[in-house]
Structures are given as C-alpha cells and as structure tokens.
Amino acid sequence: MPFLLLGLAAVVWAGFSLITGKGHYKGCPPGCFDRSEDPIHFWTPTVIILAIGICMILIFLGVIPLPSRSIQH
C-alpha cells in the first residue's frame, strides 16, 4: 500500500506542476520555478518525480517485480 500512496502523491505533484507551469521544489527561489523562465530547473525535477511515481504504481500493481526478501538461516 505505501507504494501506491507514494506513487499517487508523486504523480499528483508532478501533474500539478505541469498544469500550473510552476514547479514548487525544495531549494527553489522564493515562489517557484517557472516553466518558461527557467525550463531546466522546472522540467528536470518534474520528469524525475513523474517517473518515480509511475514506477511506484507499477511496483504496486506487480508489473515491476521486486526481489524477494527471503532470509536464509
């Protein structure tokens, strides 16, 4: 369940940035990074956050398998 919640949060955060054209990320100048004024600092974190969110959702759905965590004695 944590993978689904984190994935949805990341996709919503990136989607909100894409819709508004403003990226609110830690360490950004007062306000936010604007898509037209500072495209590198807007697109890089937005695409990374979106990719992480999609991967988390795919892990939850079982499309991307995680390695087993078996403990050997």
N, C-alpha and C positions, 0 to 999 in steps of 0.2 A: 504493500500500500504506500510506503514512503516514496517509492519510485514514481508512482502515478501522481501523487500530490506535488512532488518536486518538479516533475516533468510539466504538469499543467501550469504551475506557477511560472516556470521559465518561459513557456510558450506564450502565456498571457503577458508577461513582462515585455518580451520581445515584440509581440503583436501590438501592444500599446505604444511602444516606441515607434514602430513602423507606421501606425495610424496617425499619431500626432506629429511625427517627424522630429521628435525631440527625444534624445536618449539621456535618461537620468541614471548615471552610474557613479559609483563611489570614486571620489577624487576628481570629479569633473568641476569645471569652474562654476561660480555662482549661477544657478539656474540649471542649465543642461547643455549638452552638445546638440547643435542644430544640424540637420541633415544637409542643408545647402551651404552653411558657413564652414563646417568642419566635417567633411564626409568621412575621412579616415577614422576619426575618433568616434563617429556615430556608427558606421557600418561594421567595423571590426568587432566590438563587443556585442552588438545586436545579433550578428550572424552566429557568433560563438554561443551566446545564450540560447538562441533558437535551436542550434544543433544539439546542444546538451539536453534541452527539453524534449526534442524529438527522440533522441537516444534513450532517455529515461522512460518515456512512454512505451517505446518498442521493447525495452527490457521488461517492463511490467506485463506487456502482452505476450511475452515469450518469444518474440521474433528474434531478438538478440539473446542468446543463452549466456548465462554467467557460469563460470567454472564452479564445479561442486566444491563444497566446503567440508568434505569428509575428514574426520580426524582419525588417524591411524594410531593404534596402540601397539 
